[in-house]
Amino acid sequence: MKRILIIAFSLISLSVMAQKTDTLFLKKLMESKPALFSAVLNHPGKNQIQVLYTQVNRDAKNKPSFKAFSYNLDPHHYFYPASTVKLAAVIFALEKVNLLKSTGLTPYSTMITDSAFKDQTKVLTDTSAKNKLPSIAHYIKKILLTSDNDAFNRLFEFVGRAEINEKLKANGLNNSHILNRLAIGDTGESARHSNPIKFYNGDKLVYDQPAQYDPKEYELKLTNLVMGKGYLDSADKLVNKPFSLAGKNAFAINDQQKLMRKLIFPEAFPAKDRFKLTPEDYKLIYTYMSKYPTESDYPKYNPEEFWPTYAKMLYYGRAQVTPDPNIRIFNKYGDSYGYIIDNSYFVDFKNRIEYFLTAVVQSNEDGIFNDNKYEYDTVCFPFMKNIGKSIYEVELNRKKLHQPDLSKFKLNYSY
């Protein structure tokens, strides 16, 4: 019996070790390419880099398992997550629709948003939709194609702040909270109030959601909540004291990638831990996460403003180039306050490559926030491109026991 226990303990220990995140590989990889990475590696604290790369390994039945590698990963070191929080709102909004399906509500029901608190705004139409009407599905398209802020705010109001944060916790995303709408100065009491909303199928009212109020506090023990040496206030006046991001949204890198893994590979998780999404929900998200803005008719985008690779930072940076026809990147990026963040699942159909890569980098040389003087083009976008290309090269040369069947991700982009 003693021998059996020793063997069992050894197997458990080996399993734990196998799942442990490697913290050296990415450091060595970047150090081996000084022309690309020495500038940021010499100042890792200054640029606040965090990277999480996860290999996907398939078994003989195509079931995935994961092996993670990190650089400077610290879920307690705060960075502003910007638009990356929108992916959680997309998922939770569809889950809520499914919970309410007995009412007749669908993602395509007309969504009429009213107002009931100071500075709230109404939405009665959406000229970017084919039928000129707002809906959950159309907001999701706009979020995933070009990171539309108003579309996120409407999903935030539908799900509600309390439910969003309950779902974060229920999904084990313990280093994150989503407290505010985006790009409208939504802080304090206004963030606690959500608009009343009505949903219609044709002329028939199918769901009437009253205004919501969330009294709860969502405290996280985070460092780096106060940064820089000054900021411009709402009147563009310079305030000579550090900028505080306390009370803002937080979405740790490990939580972002966990959300992405569960979204991409629900079969790798126990049924009870999977998102409550339908096959059509997954199709909607996968399609618009990987679709280029130029492939969309509704909404329609100006290719000069939103070129094909506009949102695919962890491979293309912000370069205006023709995308590789063999590659699709399923991702959600964010950029604000000098931070660039991207959370991605990468697929190369020709070379049968797949992996997860999530990263954040910041540059703010003058230490002043809200002045729109950040080194995105010279520091952040090049880093994202270089780390993405470097990981792709690793995967291109990596030997696999079983080649993946990637047919699940070959989508119809006329959808």
C-alpha positions in Angstrom: 0.0 0.0 0.0 2.8 2.4 0.9 4.5 1.7 -2.5 1.2 2.4 -4.3 0.8 5.7 -2.4 4.4 6.7 -3.3 3.8 5.9 -7.0 0.5 7.8 -6.9 2.1 10.8 -5.3 4.9 10.8 -7.8 2.4 10.7 -10.7 0.5 13.6 -9.2 3.7 15.6 -8.7 4.8 14.9 -12.4 1.3 16.0 -13.5 1.6 19.3 -11.6 5.1 19.9 -12.9 4.0 19.3 -16.4 1.3 21.9 -16.0 3.5 24.5 -14.4 4.2 27.6 -16.5 7.7 27.8 -17.9 9.2 31.2 -17.0 12.5 31.0 -18.8 11.8 30.1 -22.4 10.4 33.5 -23.5 13.1 35.4 -21.7 15.8 33.4 -23.5 13.9 33.7 -26.8 13.8 37.5 -26.6 17.4 37.7 -25.4 18.5 35.7 -28.4 17.1 38.5 -30.7 18.7 41.7 -29.3 18.0 43.7 -32.4 14.3 43.2 -31.8 14.0 43.1 -28.0 17.0 44.7 -26.3 15.4 48.1 -26.0 12.4 46.8 -24.0 14.3 44.1 -22.2 16.7 46.7 -20.8 13.7 48.4 -19.2 11.2 45.7 -18.4 9.6 47.6 -15.6 9.4 50.8 -17.6 7.5 49.1 -20.4 5.5 46.8 -18.1 5.7 43.9 -20.5 3.8 40.7 -19.7 3.6 37.8 -22.1 1.8 34.4 -21.9 2.3 31.9 -24.7 0.5 28.6 -24.7 1.3 25.7 -27.0 -1.6 23.5 -28.1 -0.9 19.8 -28.3 -3.4 17.4 -29.8 -3.9 13.7 -29.0 -4.8 11.0 -31.5 -8.5 12.0 -31.2 -7.6 15.7 -31.8 -8.3 16.6 -28.2 -6.2 19.6 -27.1 -3.9 20.0 -24.1 -1.9 23.1 -23.2 1.6 23.9 -22.2 2.2 27.5 -21.0 5.2 29.8 -21.1 5.3 33.2 -19.5 7.5 36.3 -19.2 7.1 38.7 -16.3 3.6 37.5 -15.6 2.1 39.1 -12.5 -1.7 39.1 -12.1 -1.4 41.6 -9.2 0.5 44.2 -11.3 -2.1 46.5 -12.7 -2.3 47.6 -16.3 -5.2 49.3 -18.0 -6.9 46.5 -20.1 -8.8 48.9 -22.4 -11.0 47.1 -24.9 -9.9 43.6 -24.0 -12.7 43.5 -21.5 -15.2 43.6 -24.3 -14.7 39.9 -25.1 -16.0 39.0 -21.7 -19.1 41.2 -22.3 -19.7 39.5 -25.6 -19.7 36.0 -24.0 -21.8 37.0 -21.0 -24.4 38.8 -23.1 -25.0 35.7 -25.2 -25.2 33.6 -22.1 -27.9 35.9 -20.7 -29.8 35.8 -24.0 -29.8 32.0 -23.7 -31.0 32.2 -20.2 -34.0 34.3 -21.3 -34.8 32.3 -24.5 -38.2 31.3 -23.1 -39.3 34.9 -23.5 -38.5 34.7 -27.3 -35.4 36.9 -26.9 -32.6 36.1 -29.5 -29.3 37.8 -30.3 -31.1 39.4 -33.3 -34.1 40.8 -31.4 -34.3 44.6 -31.8 -32.7 46.2 -28.7 -34.1 49.6 -27.7 -32.1 51.3 -25.0 -33.7 54.0 -22.9 -32.3 56.3 -20.2 -33.1 56.7 -16.5 -30.1 58.3 -14.9 -27.9 61.4 -15.4 -25.9 61.4 -18.6 -27.4 58.1 -19.8 -28.2 58.0 -23.6 -30.8 56.3 -25.6 -30.4 54.1 -28.7 -33.4 53.7 -31.1 -31.7 52.9 -34.4 -28.4 51.7 -35.8 -27.6 52.9 -39.3 -24.7 50.4 -39.6 -27.1 47.4 -39.4 -28.8 46.1 -42.6 -32.2 46.6 -41.0 -31.1 49.9 -39.3 -32.0 48.5 -35.9 -29.7 47.7 -32.9 -29.4 44.2 -31.6 -27.1 42.1 -29.4 -25.7 40.3 -32.5 -24.9 43.6 -34.3 -23.2 45.1 -31.3 -21.1 41.9 -31.1 -20.0 42.3 -34.7 -19.0 45.9 -34.1 -17.0 45.0 -31.0 -15.1 42.2 -32.6 -14.4 43.9 -35.9 -13.3 47.3 -34.8 -13.7 47.4 -31.0 -16.6 49.8 -31.0 -16.9 51.4 -27.6 -20.6 52.3 -27.7 -21.4 48.7 -28.6 -19.6 47.5 -25.5 -21.4 50.0 -23.4 -24.7 48.7 -24.5 -23.8 45.1 -23.7 -22.5 46.3 -20.3 -25.9 47.8 -19.7 -27.7 44.7 -20.8 -25.7 42.2 -18.7 -25.4 44.6 -15.8 -22.3 45.4 -13.7 -23.2 43.0 -10.9 -23.8 40.0 -13.2 -20.6 40.7 -15.2 -18.5 40.5 -12.1 -20.4 37.5 -10.7 -19.6 35.7 -14.0 -15.9 36.7 -13.9 -15.7 35.1 -10.4 -17.8 32.0 -11.5 -15.4 31.4 -14.3 -12.3 31.5 -12.1 -11.2 34.9 -13.4 -10.2 36.0 -10.0 -7.7 38.8 -10.8 -10.2 40.9 -12.8 -13.2 43.2 -12.5 -15.2 45.1 -15.0 -16.7 48.3 -13.5 -17.1 50.9 -16.1 -18.4 51.7 -19.6 -15.7 52.9 -21.9 -14.8 56.3 -23.4 -17.5 58.3 -21.7 -15.8 59.0 -18.3 -18.0 56.4 -16.6 -16.9 56.5 -12.9 -18.4 56.7 -9.5 -22.2 56.6 -9.2 -22.9 56.6 -12.9 -21.1 53.3 -13.4 -23.5 51.6 -10.9 -26.6 52.5 -12.9 -27.6 50.6 -16.1 -30.2 51.8 -18.6 -33.6 50.3 -19.0 -33.9 48.2 -22.2 -36.7 46.7 -24.3 -36.4 43.9 -26.8 -38.8 43.3 -29.7 -39.4 40.7 -32.3 -41.0 42.8 -35.0 -43.6 44.8 -33.1 -43.9 42.4 -30.3 -42.3 43.2 -27.0 -40.5 40.0 -25.8 -38.4 41.3 -22.9 -38.5 44.4 -20.8 -35.5 44.9 -18.5 -35.8 47.8 -16.0 -32.9 50.0 -15.0 -30.4 48.3 -12.8 -28.3 49.5 -9.8 -25.2 47.8 -8.5 -24.3 48.8 -4.9 -21.4 46.3 -4.6 -17.7 47.1 -4.4 -15.1 44.9 -6.2 -11.8 45.3 -4.6 -8.7 43.7 -5.9 -5.3 43.8 -4.2 -3.2 45.3 -7.0 0.0 47.2 -7.3 0.8 49.9 -9.8 -2.6 51.6 -9.6 -0.9 55.0 -9.4 1.6 55.8 -12.2 3.4 58.6 -14.0 4.1 62.1 -12.8 1.0 64.0 -14.1 -2.1 64.0 -16.2 -4.4 66.2 -18.1 -7.8 66.6 -16.5 -11.2 66.8 -18.2 -10.5 70.5 -19.0 -7.1 69.5 -20.5 -5.3 71.2 -17.6 -2.1 69.7 -16.4 -2.3 68.2 -12.9 1.2 67.7 -11.5 0.6 64.5 -9.5 0.6 60.8 -10.3 -2.3 59.4 -12.3 -4.6 57.0 -10.4 -6.4 54.2 -12.2 -8.0 52.9 -9.0 -11.7 52.0 -9.7 -11.0 51.3 -13.4 -11.5 48.0 -15.2 -8.9 45.3 -14.5 -8.3 42.2 -16.7 -5.2 40.2 -15.9 -3.2 38.5 -18.7 -3.7 35.0 -17.3 -7.5 35.6 -16.9 -7.7 36.9 -20.5 -6.1 33.8 -21.9 -8.1 31.5 -19.7 -11.3 33.1 -21.1 -9.9 32.7 -24.6 -9.0 29.0 -24.1 -12.5 28.2 -22.8 -14.0 30.0 -25.7 -11.9 28.3 -28.4 -11.7 24.9 -26.8 -14.8 24.3 -24.7 -14.3 20.5 -25.1 -11.0 20.8 -23.1 -13.0 21.8 -20.0 -15.5 19.9 -17.9 -19.1 20.5 -19.1 -20.0 22.4 -15.9 -17.2 24.9 -16.5 -18.0 25.7 -20.1 -19.7 28.8 -21.3 -23.5 28.5 -21.8 -23.3 29.2 -25.5 -25.0 27.6 -28.5 -23.3 26.4 -31.7 -24.6 29.5 -33.4 -23.2 31.7 -30.6 -19.7 30.2 -31.1 -20.0 30.6 -34.9 -20.9 34.3 -34.4 -18.0 35.0 -32.1 -15.4 32.9 -34.0 -16.4 34.5 -37.3 -16.2 38.1 -36.2 -13.1 37.7 -34.0 -11.2 36.5 -37.1 -12.9 38.4 -39.8 -11.3 41.5 -41.3 -13.2 44.8 -41.3 -12.8 44.9 -45.1 -14.8 41.6 -45.3 -17.8 43.1 -43.6 -20.8 44.7 -45.4 -22.9 45.3 -42.3 -21.3 47.2 -40.7 -19.3 48.7 -43.6 -16.0 50.3 -42.9 -13.7 52.6 -44.7 -10.5 50.6 -45.5 -8.4 53.7 -45.0 -9.5 53.8 -41.4 -9.9 50.1 -40.7 -7.6 48.1 -43.0 -7.6 44.3 -42.9 -4.9 43.8 -40.3 -5.9 46.8 -38.2 -6.8 44.7 -35.1 -4.2 41.9 -35.5 -1.4 43.4 -33.5 0.3 40.2 -32.3 1.7 39.4 -35.8 1.2 42.5 -38.0 1.7 45.2 -35.4 -0.3 48.1 -37.0 1.2 47.7 -40.5 -1.1 48.2 -43.4 -0.3 45.0 -45.3 -2.1 42.3 -47.2 -2.8 39.5 -44.7 -1.5 36.0 -45.3 -4.4 34.0 -46.8 -3.4 30.9 -44.8 -3.6 32.6 -41.4 -6.5 33.6 -39.3 -6.1 35.3 -35.9 -9.0 35.1 -33.4 -8.4 37.9 -31.0 -9.4 40.9 -28.9 -7.0 43.8 -28.6 -7.0 47.0 -26.5 -5.1 50.3 -26.6 -5.3 53.2 -24.1 -3.1 55.2 -21.7 0.0 54.0 -23.6 -0.9 50.4 -23.2 -1.2 48.0 -26.1 -2.8 44.6 -25.2 -3.7 41.7 -27.4 -5.3 38.3 -26.5 -5.2 35.9 -29.4 -5.6 32.4 -30.7 -3.5 31.9 -33.9 -4.2 29.5 -36.7 -2.1 28.7 -39.9 -4.1 26.2 -42.0 -1.3 25.6 -44.5 1.4 24.7 -41.9 -1.1 23.3 -39.3 0.0 25.7 -36.6 -2.1 26.9 -33.6 -1.2 28.6 -30.4 -2.4 31.2 -27.8 -0.5 34.4 -27.3 -1.5 37.2 -24.9 0.7 40.2 -24.2 0.8 43.8 -22.9 3.3 46.5 -23.3 3.3 50.2 -22.4 5.3 53.3 -23.3 4.8 56.8 -21.9 8.1 58.6 -22.0 6.9 61.9 -20.6 5.0 60.3 -17.7 2.0 62.4 -18.5 -1.4 60.6 -19.0 -4.3 61.8 -21.2 -2.0 63.9 -23.4 -2.2 61.4 -26.3 1.6 61.3 -26.4 2.5 57.7 -26.2 5.1 55.7 -28.2 2.7 53.3 -29.8 4.4 53.4 -33.2 8.0 53.3 -32.1 7.8 51.0 -29.0 4.4 49.2 -28.6 3.4 48.1 -32.0 6.9 46.9 -33.0 7.1 44.8 -29.8 3.7 43.2 -30.5 4.7 42.4 -34.1 8.1 41.1 -33.1 6.9 38.8 -30.3 4.1 37.5 -32.5 6.5 36.7 -35.4 9.0 35.2 -33.0 6.5 32.8 -31.5 5.2 31.9 -35.0 8.8 30.9 -36.0 9.0 28.7 -32.9 5.7 27.0 -33.8 6.8 26.6 -37.5 9.8 24.6 -36.3 8.1 22.7 -33.4 7.6 19.0 -33.9 4.3 17.6 -32.9 3.2 14.0 -32.2 -0.2 14.6 -33.7 -1.0 17.2 -36.4 -4.2 19.2 -35.5 -7.4 19.1 -37.4 -8.2 22.8 -37.8 -11.4 22.4 -39.9 -13.5 23.8 -37.1 -11.9 27.2 -37.7 -12.4 27.4 -41.4 -15.3 29.8 -41.5 -17.6 31.3 -44.1 -16.8 35.0 -44.0 -19.8 35.9 -46.1 -21.8 35.2 -42.9 
